[in-house]
């Protein structure tokens, strides 16, 4: 399977070997995934009150609407933690979206399951902390 990450004008494709669980970069284009910049999204990590995704989505749909208005959001459940991702002011025609915070955490966990990653960009800086390969904390500074 080939995935192509799109971040503005930058594009990177990787070929994932599902059987060997490996990956490598490629010049071919694949399933397009657009990256939402870390300053346009919010991630909350908290204890899950239920193991049911349906129950969690029902609960968070009300909270997200009350707190943030009409925004795009999704959640995932890992062990006893729920990861809520919300983003706004990101209009792009892309069927698949990845929050930059999760992409950075995944990249860090490939190299150091326990560690920090500092991403200094032109207009913002993002700091990620992972423990056992799982995102624990992050901060975004609007200064590059």
C-alpha positions in Angstrom: 0.0 0.0 0.0 1.3 3.5 -0.9 0.4 6.5 1.2 1.1 10.1 0.1 1.3 12.8 2.7 0.5 16.3 1.6 1.5 19.3 3.6 0.9 22.4 1.5 3.3 22.2 -1.4 5.4 19.4 0.2 4.6 15.8 -0.7 6.1 12.5 0.6 5.1 9.0 -0.4 5.8 5.8 1.5 5.3 2.2 0.5 4.1 0.1 3.5 4.9 -3.6 3.5 2.0 -5.1 5.5 3.4 -8.6 5.8 6.9 -7.5 6.9 5.7 -4.5 8.7 8.2 -2.2 7.1 8.1 0.9 5.0 10.3 2.9 2.6 10.0 6.1 0.7 8.9 6.0 -3.0 8.4 8.4 -5.9 4.9 6.8 -6.7 1.8 8.5 -5.5 -0.8 6.6 -3.4 -3.7 7.2 -1.1 -3.6 11.0 -0.4 -3.4 12.1 3.3 -3.5 15.8 4.1 -1.7 17.0 7.2 -3.5 19.5 9.4 -0.9 21.9 10.9 -0.5 21.6 14.7 -1.6 25.2 15.2 -5.0 24.5 13.6 -5.8 21.5 15.8 -6.4 20.5 19.3 -5.8 17.1 20.8 -7.1 16.0 24.2 -6.0 12.9 25.9 -8.0 11.6 28.9 -9.2 8.5 30.6 -12.0 6.8 28.7 -15.2 6.3 30.7 -16.3 3.5 28.3 -14.8 0.9 26.0 -17.6 1.6 23.5 -16.6 3.9 20.6 -20.3 4.6 20.1 -20.8 5.8 23.7 -17.7 7.9 23.5 -18.7 9.5 20.2 -22.2 10.3 21.5 -20.7 12.0 24.6 -17.9 13.9 22.8 -20.2 15.1 19.9 -22.2 17.1 22.5 -19.1 18.4 24.2 -17.3 19.4 21.0 -20.3 21.2 19.7 -20.9 23.1 22.9 -17.2 24.0 23.4 -15.9 24.5 19.9 -19.0 25.0 17.6 -19.0 23.4 14.2 -15.6 21.9 13.7 -14.3 18.6 12.3 -13.3 16.0 14.8 -12.7 12.3 15.5 -11.5 10.2 18.4 -9.7 6.9 18.9 -9.4 4.6 21.9 -6.1 3.1 23.0 -6.2 0.9 26.1 -7.9 3.1 28.7 -7.3 6.4 27.0 -9.4 8.4 24.5 -7.6 10.6 22.0 -9.9 13.4 20.8 -8.7 15.4 17.7 -10.4 18.6 16.7 -9.5 20.9 13.9 -10.8 24.1 12.3 -9.8 26.7 9.7 -8.4 24.0 7.5 -10.3 23.9 4.2 -8.9 21.5 1.7 -10.4 19.0 -0.6 -8.9 15.8 0.8 -10.7 12.6 1.7 -8.1 11.6 4.4 -6.8 13.9 7.1 -3.9 13.4 9.6 -3.3 15.8 12.5 0.3 16.9 12.5 0.5 16.2 16.2 -0.2 12.5 15.6 2.1 12.3 12.6 5.0 13.7 14.7 4.2 11.4 17.6 4.2 8.4 15.2 7.5 9.5 13.6 9.1 9.9 17.1 7.9 6.5 18.3 9.6 4.8 15.3 12.9 6.0 16.6 12.5 6.6 20.3 9.4 5.1 22.0 10.1 7.3 25.1 11.3 10.8 24.2 10.7 14.3 22.9 10.5 15.7 19.5 11.0 19.4 18.7 9.8 20.5 15.3 10.9 24.1 14.5 9.2 25.5 11.5 9.1 28.8 9.7 6.0 30.1 11.6 5.5 27.7 14.5 7.3 25.3 16.8 5.8 22.0 18.1 7.0 19.9 21.0 5.8 16.3 21.4 6.4 13.9 24.3 5.8 10.2 23.9 5.9 7.4 26.4 6.0 3.8 25.3 5.3 5.0 21.7 2.1 6.8 22.8 1.5 10.6 22.6 1.4 11.9 26.2 1.8 15.7 25.8 2.3 18.4 23.2 2.7 22.2 23.0 2.6 24.5 20.0 4.3 27.9 20.0 3.4 30.4 17.3 7.0 31.3 16.7 9.3 29.5 14.3 
